[in-house]
Amino acid sequence: MASTTSSANTPSTTMSKAADGVTKTTDVFGPGCAGVPQDPADKGSLQGMAMDPVATAASNNPLLTKLVAAVKATNLVDTLNSQEAITVFAPADPAFAALGDAKFAELAGNPAQLTPILQYHVVGKRYDAKGLEQAGTVKALNGGELKIAGSGDNLTVNGAPVLCGNIPTKNATVFVIGKVLTP
């Protein structure tokens, strides 16, 4: 007889319900996923990212070097890594490049200004793409609202395209996006 409940002793990474926002590497979608390292032994690959907490996983991904620099500048690495179940909208490096080097350097040098911007990219609940679509609007850690529109390869967050979505990490589901969101 089939059952949808799992034992409390069963690891949630292998036996999870879709409603908990936990994804597997096979759930990943989007045109930007081709930029993620393909070698499973690479810590920046989908398999490598799934093993680490979100800030550590991002630090190994070549698409997210600017985001990682921003997170480090605001001392948010430990905060993100210690969360239990979050969703992160991670701007890809070209999204930060659109701000310009001078603006990025200015923000990185002013953690009080940068922190709420980064918090606007994090939701205190773990969502997968289907959960985001159903929610329609989600609340960011800084209190702002994020509007989810579209579906699949056309999914957007406040108009920013999802380039690679449903990326699993140990404590988060990550969506690489094509724009830096501003509160």
C-alpha positions as CSV (number, residue, x, y, z in Angstrom):
1,M,0.0,0.0,0.0
2,A,1.4,3.4,-1.0
3,S,1.8,6.1,1.5
4,T,2.6,9.8,1.2
5,T,3.9,10.2,4.7
6,S,7.5,9.6,5.5
7,S,9.2,8.5,8.7
8,A,10.8,11.2,10.8
9,N,14.1,9.4,10.5
10,T,14.0,9.6,6.7
11,P,16.3,12.3,5.2
12,S,14.2,15.0,3.6
13,T,16.7,15.4,0.7
14,T,15.7,12.2,-0.9
15,M,12.1,11.8,0.2
16,S,10.3,15.1,0.1
17,K,6.9,16.4,-0.8
18,A,6.7,19.0,-3.6
19,A,4.8,21.3,-1.2
20,D,7.9,21.8,1.0
21,G,9.8,23.6,-1.8
22,V,12.7,21.1,-1.8
23,T,13.9,20.3,-5.2
24,K,16.3,17.7,-6.8
25,T,18.9,18.4,-9.5
26,T,16.5,16.8,-12.0
27,D,14.0,19.6,-11.3
28,V,16.2,22.4,-12.6
29,F,15.1,24.4,-15.6
30,G,15.9,27.4,-17.7
31,P,18.3,28.6,-20.4
32,G,20.9,29.8,-18.0
33,C,21.5,26.3,-16.5
34,A,23.9,25.6,-19.3
35,G,26.3,28.0,-17.6
36,V,26.4,25.8,-14.5
37,P,29.4,23.4,-14.4
38,Q,28.3,20.0,-15.7
39,D,31.0,17.8,-14.0
40,P,29.3,16.3,-10.9
41,A,32.7,16.4,-9.1
42,D,32.8,20.3,-9.5
43,K,31.6,22.0,-6.3
44,G,29.8,24.5,-8.5
45,S,27.8,21.9,-10.4
46,L,24.2,21.2,-9.5
47,Q,25.3,18.0,-7.6
48,G,28.0,20.0,-5.7
49,M,25.6,22.8,-4.8
50,A,23.0,20.4,-3.5
51,M,25.4,19.3,-0.8
52,D,26.3,22.7,0.7
53,P,24.3,25.5,2.4
54,V,23.2,28.3,0.1
55,A,26.0,30.9,0.5
56,T,28.7,28.2,0.3
57,A,27.0,26.7,-2.7
58,A,26.8,30.1,-4.4
59,S,30.5,30.7,-3.8
60,N,31.3,27.7,-5.9
61,N,29.1,28.7,-8.8
62,P,30.8,30.7,-11.6
63,L,27.5,32.5,-12.4
64,L,27.3,34.1,-9.0
65,T,30.7,35.7,-8.2
66,K,29.3,39.3,-7.8
67,L,26.5,38.1,-5.6
68,V,28.9,36.2,-3.4
69,A,31.1,39.3,-3.1
70,A,28.1,41.3,-2.1
71,V,27.0,38.7,0.5
72,K,30.6,38.7,2.0
73,A,30.7,42.5,2.1
74,T,27.5,42.5,4.3
75,N,28.7,39.6,6.5
76,L,25.6,37.6,5.5
77,V,27.3,34.3,4.7
78,D,26.7,32.7,8.1
79,T,23.2,34.1,8.3
80,L,22.2,32.6,5.0
81,N,24.0,29.3,5.6
82,S,22.3,28.9,9.0
83,Q,18.7,29.3,7.7
84,E,16.7,26.1,7.6
85,A,14.4,26.6,4.5
86,I,14.7,29.6,2.3
87,T,14.3,30.7,-1.3
88,V,17.0,32.8,-2.9
89,F,16.7,34.8,-6.0
90,A,20.3,35.1,-7.0
91,P,21.2,37.7,-9.6
92,A,23.7,36.3,-12.2
93,D,26.9,38.3,-12.7
94,P,25.6,40.1,-15.9
95,A,22.7,41.5,-13.7
96,F,25.3,43.1,-11.4
97,A,27.3,44.2,-14.5
98,A,24.2,46.2,-15.6
99,L,24.6,48.3,-12.4
100,G,28.1,49.3,-13.4
101,D,31.3,48.7,-11.6
102,A,31.2,52.1,-9.8
103,K,27.7,51.5,-8.4
104,F,28.6,47.9,-7.3
105,A,31.8,49.2,-5.6
106,E,29.7,51.9,-3.9
107,L,27.2,49.4,-2.6
108,A,29.8,46.9,-1.5
109,G,31.5,49.7,0.5
110,N,28.2,50.5,2.2
111,P,26.8,47.4,3.9
112,A,23.9,49.4,5.5
113,Q,22.7,50.3,2.1
114,L,23.4,46.9,0.5
115,T,22.0,44.6,3.2
116,P,18.3,45.5,2.5
117,I,18.8,45.0,-1.2
118,L,20.2,41.5,-0.6
119,Q,17.4,40.7,1.9
120,Y,15.0,41.6,-0.9
121,H,16.3,38.6,-2.8
122,V,15.6,36.1,0.0
123,V,12.2,34.6,1.1
124,G,12.0,33.1,4.6
125,K,10.2,30.0,3.2
126,R,11.4,27.4,0.7
127,Y,9.5,27.4,-2.6
128,D,9.9,25.5,-5.8
129,A,8.8,27.0,-9.1
130,K,5.3,25.5,-8.8
131,G,4.9,26.9,-5.3
132,L,6.0,30.3,-6.4
133,E,3.5,30.2,-9.3
134,Q,0.7,29.3,-6.9
135,A,1.7,31.9,-4.4
136,G,1.8,34.7,-7.0
137,T,3.3,37.1,-4.4
138,V,5.9,36.2,-1.7
139,K,7.4,38.3,1.1
140,A,11.1,39.0,1.1
141,L,13.2,39.1,4.3
142,N,13.2,42.9,4.2
143,G,9.4,43.0,4.3
144,G,8.9,43.9,0.6
145,E,6.7,41.9,-1.7
146,L,7.9,40.0,-4.8
147,K,5.5,39.4,-7.7
148,I,5.8,36.1,-9.4
149,A,4.5,35.8,-13.0
150,G,4.6,33.3,-15.8
151,S,5.7,29.7,-15.6
152,G,8.4,27.3,-16.7
153,D,11.1,29.0,-18.8
154,N,9.0,32.2,-18.7
155,L,8.9,32.5,-14.9
156,T,9.7,36.1,-13.6
157,V,10.3,37.7,-10.3
158,N,9.3,41.4,-10.3
159,G,9.9,41.2,-14.0
160,A,13.4,39.7,-13.7
161,P,13.6,36.5,-15.8
162,V,14.5,33.3,-14.1
163,L,17.6,32.0,-15.9
164,C,18.0,28.8,-14.0
165,G,15.5,27.7,-11.4
166,N,14.8,25.1,-8.8
167,I,18.5,24.7,-7.9
168,P,18.7,22.7,-4.7
169,T,21.1,23.5,-1.9
170,K,21.2,22.0,1.5
171,N,19.0,24.7,3.0
172,A,17.5,26.6,0.1
173,T,16.0,26.5,-3.4
174,V,17.8,28.9,-5.6
175,F,16.6,30.8,-8.7
176,V,19.3,32.5,-10.7
177,I,17.7,35.7,-12.1
178,G,18.7,38.2,-14.8
179,K,18.3,41.4,-12.8
180,V,19.2,42.8,-9.5
181,L,15.9,43.5,-7.6
182,T,15.6,46.8,-5.8
183,P,13.2,47.3,-2.9
